[in-house]
Amino acid sequence: MYLEQRKGIQLNDLFLPYLPVKDLSLAIFICIWLNVLLFISTIAKQPQTALLFLWGYLIMNILRIITMYAVPLEPPKDLIVLMDPISNHFYGKTFITKDLFFSGHTSTMFLLSFCFTNKALKYFSLLITMAVAIMVLIQRVHYSIDVIAALPFSYFAYKLALLVQKKSF
């Protein structure tokens, strides 16, 4: 894969040294899949919300492709490879470590949060999102700028998805 082979910049993150380094793979994916399953359970009665998320996810991934190619980064020092029991079946034994700017885990969780229509679920989803954001930093899967940038990129994708969906229906 091109991203893994090219030379990137090693950032001197100002926040990471203040966090412990620990493998939180299981906790990260419990949070992610809890949020996803919660979202799926709410969209049966709201198929428009599912379409909104899918448009947003498509837009957000296009943005991630552009930013990953535009911002070549080396992984943070002390990176602990994120072990996902589901997606490792698709990727095999090859671990991608340079898909950094901006965080896909965090931005996807933010996008889900924006799409919830129930306020209590939206706030619960935001709590889960914050937990995932902190845990990917502790595991050194991302730099803090990757996680911080996930918020405006996912919000932009959400707003653009709202416009696309409005024009479609």
C-alpha positions as CSV (number, residue, x, y, z in Angstrom):
1,M,0.0,0.0,0.0
2,Y,1.3,3.4,-1.0
3,L,0.6,5.1,2.3
4,E,2.6,2.5,4.3
5,Q,5.6,2.7,1.9
6,R,6.1,6.5,1.7
7,K,8.2,8.5,4.1
8,G,6.2,10.8,6.4
9,I,6.8,13.3,9.1
10,Q,7.2,12.3,12.7
11,L,5.3,14.9,14.8
12,N,6.4,16.0,18.2
13,D,3.0,15.9,19.9
14,L,2.7,18.1,22.9
15,F,-0.1,16.1,24.6
16,L,0.9,12.5,24.1
17,P,3.8,12.5,26.6
18,Y,1.3,13.3,29.3
19,L,-0.8,10.2,28.6
20,P,0.1,6.6,29.6
21,V,0.8,4.1,26.9
22,K,-1.5,1.1,27.0
23,D,-3.2,-1.4,24.7
24,L,-6.9,-0.6,24.8
25,S,-7.9,-2.4,21.6
26,L,-10.7,-4.4,23.2
27,A,-12.2,-1.4,25.0
28,I,-12.0,0.8,21.9
29,F,-13.9,-1.8,19.8
30,I,-16.5,-2.4,22.5
31,C,-17.2,1.3,22.5
32,I,-17.2,1.5,18.7
33,W,-19.5,-1.5,18.2
34,L,-21.8,-0.4,21.1
35,N,-22.3,2.9,19.4
36,V,-22.8,1.3,16.0
37,L,-25.3,-1.2,17.4
38,L,-27.1,1.5,19.2
39,F,-27.4,3.5,16.0
40,I,-28.6,0.5,14.0
41,S,-31.3,-0.2,16.7
42,T,-32.7,3.4,16.2
43,I,-32.8,3.6,12.4
44,A,-35.4,0.9,11.8
45,K,-38.1,3.6,12.2
46,Q,-35.9,6.3,10.6
47,P,-34.5,5.1,7.3
48,Q,-33.7,8.7,6.3
49,T,-31.2,8.8,9.3
50,A,-29.5,5.7,7.9
51,L,-29.2,7.4,4.5
52,L,-27.9,10.6,6.1
53,F,-25.2,8.6,7.9
54,L,-24.2,6.8,4.7
55,W,-23.9,10.0,2.7
56,G,-21.9,11.5,5.6
57,Y,-19.7,8.4,5.8
58,L,-19.0,8.5,2.0
59,I,-18.1,12.2,2.1
60,M,-16.0,11.8,5.2
61,N,-14.0,8.9,3.7
62,I,-13.4,11.0,0.5
63,L,-12.0,13.7,2.8
64,R,-9.9,11.2,4.6
65,I,-8.4,9.9,1.4
66,I,-7.5,13.4,0.3
67,T,-6.0,14.4,3.7
68,M,-4.1,11.1,4.1
69,Y,-2.4,11.7,0.8
70,A,-1.8,15.4,1.5
71,V,-0.5,15.0,5.0
72,P,2.1,12.2,5.1
73,L,2.9,11.2,8.7
74,E,4.9,8.6,10.4
75,P,3.1,6.8,13.3
76,P,3.5,8.2,16.8
77,K,6.4,6.8,18.8
78,D,5.3,3.9,21.1
79,L,2.3,3.0,18.8
80,I,0.5,-0.2,19.9
81,V,-1.2,-1.8,16.9
82,L,-4.9,-1.6,17.2
83,M,-6.3,-5.2,17.1
84,D,-9.9,-5.2,15.7
85,P,-11.4,-8.7,15.9
86,I,-13.8,-7.9,13.0
87,S,-11.7,-5.9,10.5
88,N,-8.6,-8.0,11.0
89,H,-10.5,-10.7,9.1
90,F,-10.5,-8.3,6.1
91,Y,-7.0,-6.9,6.4
92,G,-5.3,-10.1,7.4
93,K,-1.9,-9.8,9.1
94,T,-1.1,-6.5,7.4
95,F,-1.5,-3.6,9.9
96,I,-2.0,-0.1,8.5
97,T,-0.3,2.5,10.7
98,K,0.1,5.5,8.4
99,D,-3.6,6.3,7.9
100,L,-3.4,9.0,10.4
101,F,-4.7,12.4,9.5
102,F,-7.6,12.6,10.4
103,S,-8.7,9.8,12.8
104,G,-11.3,7.5,11.1
105,H,-12.3,6.0,14.4
106,T,-13.0,9.3,16.1
107,S,-14.6,10.9,13.0
108,T,-17.0,8.0,12.4
109,M,-18.1,8.1,16.1
110,F,-18.6,11.9,15.8
111,L,-20.6,11.4,12.6
112,L,-22.8,8.8,14.4
113,S,-23.4,11.2,17.2
114,F,-24.5,14.0,14.9
115,C,-27.0,11.6,13.2
116,F,-28.8,10.5,16.3
117,T,-32.1,12.2,16.6
118,N,-32.9,11.3,20.2
119,K,-31.0,13.8,22.5
120,A,-30.2,11.3,25.2
121,L,-28.7,8.9,22.7
122,K,-26.9,11.7,21.0
123,Y,-25.2,12.7,24.3
124,F,-24.5,9.1,25.2
125,S,-22.9,8.7,21.8
126,L,-20.8,11.8,22.3
127,L,-19.6,10.3,25.6
128,I,-18.6,7.1,23.8
129,T,-16.9,9.2,21.1
130,M,-14.8,11.1,23.7
131,A,-13.8,7.8,25.3
132,V,-12.7,6.4,21.9
133,A,-10.8,9.7,21.2
134,I,-8.9,9.4,24.4
135,M,-8.2,5.7,24.1
136,V,-6.7,6.0,20.6
137,L,-4.4,8.6,22.0
138,I,-3.4,6.4,24.9
139,Q,-2.7,3.5,22.5
140,R,-0.7,5.9,20.3
141,V,-2.7,5.0,17.2
142,H,-3.0,8.7,16.4
143,Y,-1.5,12.0,17.2
144,S,-3.7,14.5,19.1
145,I,-4.0,16.6,15.9
146,D,-5.6,13.6,14.1
147,V,-8.2,13.3,16.8
148,I,-8.9,17.0,17.2
149,A,-9.3,17.4,13.4
150,A,-11.8,14.6,13.3
151,L,-14.5,16.9,14.8
152,P,-14.5,19.6,12.1
153,F,-14.1,17.1,9.3
154,S,-17.0,14.9,10.5
155,Y,-19.2,18.0,11.2
156,F,-18.5,19.2,7.6
157,A,-19.3,15.8,6.2
158,Y,-22.5,15.7,8.2
159,K,-23.6,19.2,7.0
160,L,-22.8,18.4,3.4
161,A,-24.7,15.1,3.8
162,L,-27.7,17.1,5.0
163,L,-27.5,19.2,1.8
164,V,-27.1,16.2,-0.4
165,Q,-30.0,14.4,1.2
166,K,-32.2,17.5,1.0
167,K,-31.5,17.8,-2.8
168,S,-32.2,14.1,-3.3
169,F,-35.7,14.0,-1.8
